[in-house]
Amino acid sequence: MTVDLRDFIRTIPDFPHEGIMFRDVTTLFNDPVGLRETVDQMAAALGDQKFDKIAGLEARGFMLGAALAYKLGIGFTMIRKAGKLPGSTISEDYALEYGQATVEIHDDALDAGDKVLLFDDLIATGGTAEAGIKLIERLGAEVTLAAFIIDLPDLGGRAKIEKMGVKTHVLCAFDGL
């Protein structure tokens, strides 16, 4: 029997703005069954697909992305907000609701030709994931799959990523904002 991960995800109304239904994965991470099920379900969904690395998006993509990399026996790299990584990096800007943000990756984090799984906890508008894909491609690697715990389909992020030619996988979805 498959566990429904939505049962572990808390919804907080009107956060961070009125009208938003915030999907809080901290309750999922805090529960040992929820945490284990999330990693196991994602690993099972990947089947026999092979990846050289997992790239996790800051910050919640680090936690389960690293656990998934461990389970799959592959390396893990971080895509972080600007100014958080030491050493030489490349950066990519992306649009926010009000303004712009930047993410970075070490310029030696991936090798040309690497097959990469991009991972984050949630896909909403897809801006951060799109920026992460562009960074990975600039290093000569290929995102063969973008995977998320939660999809908010009404915000269109998954469709945006798939339009870029990147397959996506999600474990659960929540309608509405």
C-alpha positions in Angstrom: 0.0 0.0 0.0 1.4 3.4 -1.0 1.3 6.1 1.6 -0.3 9.4 0.5 2.3 12.0 1.3 -0.3 14.8 1.3 -1.3 13.4 4.7 2.0 14.6 6.1 2.1 18.0 4.5 0.6 20.9 6.5 -1.3 23.7 4.8 -1.0 27.1 6.3 -3.7 29.6 4.9 -2.7 33.2 4.1 1.1 32.6 4.2 3.2 34.5 3.2 0.3 36.6 1.7 -3.4 36.6 2.0 -5.0 34.2 -0.4 -2.0 31.8 -0.5 -2.3 28.3 0.8 1.3 27.5 1.8 2.2 23.8 1.6 4.6 23.2 4.5 6.9 20.2 4.0 8.6 20.6 7.4 5.9 18.4 8.9 6.7 15.8 6.2 10.4 15.9 7.0 9.7 15.8 10.8 7.8 12.5 10.6 10.0 9.4 10.2 7.4 7.6 8.1 6.8 10.6 5.9 10.5 11.2 5.4 11.3 7.5 4.6 8.3 7.2 2.3 9.2 10.3 0.4 12.7 9.1 -0.4 11.5 5.5 -1.1 8.7 6.7 -3.3 10.9 9.0 -5.3 13.6 6.3 -5.7 11.0 3.8 -6.8 9.5 6.2 -9.3 12.9 6.7 -11.0 13.0 3.0 -11.9 16.1 2.1 -13.9 16.9 5.6 -14.9 20.5 6.4 -14.4 22.0 9.7 -13.2 25.5 10.9 -12.5 24.5 13.5 -10.0 21.5 15.0 -8.3 21.4 18.8 -8.2 19.3 20.2 -5.3 17.7 23.6 -5.2 18.1 25.7 -2.1 17.2 24.9 0.5 14.6 22.1 0.9 15.9 20.5 -2.2 19.1 19.9 -0.3 17.6 17.8 2.4 15.8 15.1 0.4 18.0 15.5 -2.6 21.0 14.5 -0.6 19.1 11.5 1.0 18.0 10.4 -2.5 21.6 10.7 -3.9 22.8 8.5 -1.0 20.1 5.9 -1.7 21.0 5.9 -5.4 24.7 5.8 -4.7 25.5 9.0 -6.7 26.9 12.4 -6.0 25.0 15.5 -4.9 25.6 19.1 -5.7 23.9 22.3 -4.5 22.3 25.2 -6.4 22.3 28.1 -3.9 21.2 31.7 -3.6 23.9 34.1 -4.7 26.8 34.6 -2.4 26.4 31.4 -0.4 28.9 29.2 -2.2 32.6 29.6 -1.6 35.0 29.4 -4.6 34.3 30.0 -8.3 30.7 29.9 -9.4 28.4 30.7 -12.3 25.1 32.4 -11.8 21.6 32.7 -13.3 19.0 35.4 -12.6 15.3 34.6 -12.5 12.1 36.5 -12.0 10.2 36.6 -8.7 6.7 37.9 -8.1 8.2 41.2 -7.1 11.7 41.6 -8.5 14.5 39.2 -9.3 16.7 36.6 -7.6 19.9 34.8 -8.5 21.1 31.2 -8.0 24.6 29.9 -8.3 26.5 26.6 -8.8 30.2 25.8 -8.5 31.8 26.0 -11.9 33.3 22.6 -11.3 30.3 20.8 -9.8 29.4 18.9 -12.9 31.3 17.4 -15.8 30.3 17.9 -19.5 28.0 15.1 -20.4 26.7 14.3 -16.9 23.1 13.2 -16.6 21.5 15.2 -13.8 18.4 14.9 -11.8 17.2 18.3 -10.7 15.4 18.1 -7.3 13.3 20.4 -5.2 10.5 20.1 -2.7 7.9 22.0 -4.7 7.3 23.4 -8.1 5.1 26.4 -8.4 5.9 28.9 -11.1 9.0 27.1 -12.2 11.4 30.1 -12.1 13.9 28.6 -9.7 13.9 25.2 -11.6 14.3 26.9 -14.9 17.3 28.9 -13.6 18.8 25.6 -12.2 18.4 23.9 -15.6 20.1 26.7 -17.3 23.0 26.6 -14.9 23.4 22.8 -15.4 23.3 23.2 -19.1 25.9 25.9 -19.1 28.3 23.5 -17.5 27.7 21.1 -20.4 25.6 18.6 -18.3 22.1 17.5 -19.2 19.0 17.6 -16.9 17.3 14.3 -17.8 14.6 14.7 -15.2 13.3 17.3 -12.8 11.6 15.8 -9.7 9.6 17.4 -7.0 7.6 16.3 -4.0 4.8 18.7 -4.6 3.3 20.3 -7.8 1.1 23.3 -7.7 -0.3 22.8 -11.2 -2.4 26.0 -11.2 0.8 28.0 -11.2 2.1 26.4 -14.4 5.7 25.6 -13.3 5.7 21.9 -14.4 4.3 22.9 -17.9 7.1 25.5 -18.2 9.8 23.0 -17.4 8.3 20.4 -19.8 8.2 23.0 -22.5 12.0 23.4 -22.0 12.2 19.7 -23.0 12.8 18.4 -19.5 10.7 15.5 -18.2 9.2 16.0 -14.7 8.0 13.8 -12.0 6.0 14.7 -8.9 4.9 12.7 -5.9 1.7 14.7 -5.2 -0.2 17.8 -6.2 -2.3 20.4 -4.6 -4.8 22.4 -6.6 -5.3 26.1 -6.0 -2.8 28.7 -4.9 
